[in-house]
Amino acid sequence: MSGLDSTMVNVSLDTLSSAFAVPLGTIQWVTSGYLLALALSLPLSGWLVDRVGARRIFLGCFAGFIVCSVLSGLATTIQVLILCRVLQGIAGGLLAPMMQMMMARHAGRHMARVIGVAAMPVMVGQMFGPSLGGVILGQLGWRWIFFVNVPVGLIAICFAWFALPRDEITNARRLDLIGFAMISPGLALLLQGLVSWAHGDATAPLSLVASALLLAGFVWHALRRPVTALIDPRLFRARVFRAAAATQFLSNAINFGGQLLLPLWFLQIRQATPTATGLMLFPLGLGIFCGLPIMGRLSERFGARAISGGGAVLSFLGTLPFVFANIDTPYSLLGVAMFVRGFGGGSITIPSAAAAYASVPRESLGHATTAINICQRFGGPTGSAGLAIFLQFALLH
């Protein structure tokens, strides 16, 4: 549901700009507000699991996401729509950590296999979201971009209510308000600063400096009170967890960076139409989708290091043809390269995530889920911003 929503909203920004008669700079907050709210809520995931329980939070987030989707579809002003998207981001930001938490508690040694299977419907949403969004915009109007979440969410709630195991309240610890006051604004400012820097905004350095100070303050605070902190920094002392977290960050940076550069390459170098560009990007998602169901078995047999390392090599080989490609390079060759890149990229993420969860004791899964999801979520914006800045520099020089 959240994958469909994100991709469909992205393709509807131009339509929303016309519907509300506001510039794209304003309408961009429909997506930026969602991402910033996600960054604010993400550090709470570990504490909420320990205090309330993963199943209850999961069901609550689904219900909240549906209500906010309905309110977004009924919005009559851009201010109301942005507010609803912020609330939607709070609910959506907690869905993935809750899912991973419940899988980590019950999958045991089959964690990599379970993550691979569970990630497939997420990829379906990302693969078909843009196409479905285009059809909905053309046939039903922009409001149905949000209303379509309702039936999907209600079905999900029914399954979750009857199928998910009852909550285990492992540690009803108090909320670390001081840590929350530092890490959540710090992460939001980091995200805002990266996006602003990529767009050449002069306020970006100020946001990044403020973010660095807040995050450094949180680390100092968490080291003094590791048991009650929102994230236990002692997790990163373990070599396997530290390496897995870094791999998650870099993998998302590679994937999101490619999502920025590859469409630009087709549009500007090959002079392809937006429709043709969308079709050429399809093999990328197909490669990820095809790799997901077998990554778990391969990880159990050969180990996370071998599979993640092999995936990185495949991702590199799938990207290399674009270094030498030109306007005459056959689309068939580029399609194969995109598939290989996607297959390799999907092979990096799942084994490393499973290795991270397997490396921590069961009682630390709440802290681990929060830390891994922060690394995942912020690898993408960092990679995109870094490549955008590099591209601007290269074009100017």
Secondary structure, 3 states (H helix, E strand, C coil): CHHHHHHHHHHCHHHHHHHHCCCHHHHCHHHHHHHHHHHHHHHHHHHHHHHCCHHHHHHHHHHHHHHHHHHHHHCCCHHHHHHHHHHHHHHHHHHHHHHHHHHHHHHHHHHHHHHHHHHHHHHHHHHHHHHHHHHHHHHCCCCHHHHCHHHHHHHHHHHHHHHCCCCCCCCCCCCCHHHHHHHHHHHHHHHHHHHHHHCCCCCHHHHHHHHHHHHHHHHHHHHHCCCCCCCCHHHHHCHHHHHHHHHHHHHHHHHHHHHHHHHHHHHHHCCCCHHHHHHHHHHHHHHHHHHHHHHHHHHHHHCHHHHHHHHHHHHHHHHCHHHHCCCCCCHHHHHHHHHHHHHHHHHHHHHHHHHHHHCCCHHHHHHHHHHHHHHHHHHHHHHHHHHHHHHHHHHHC
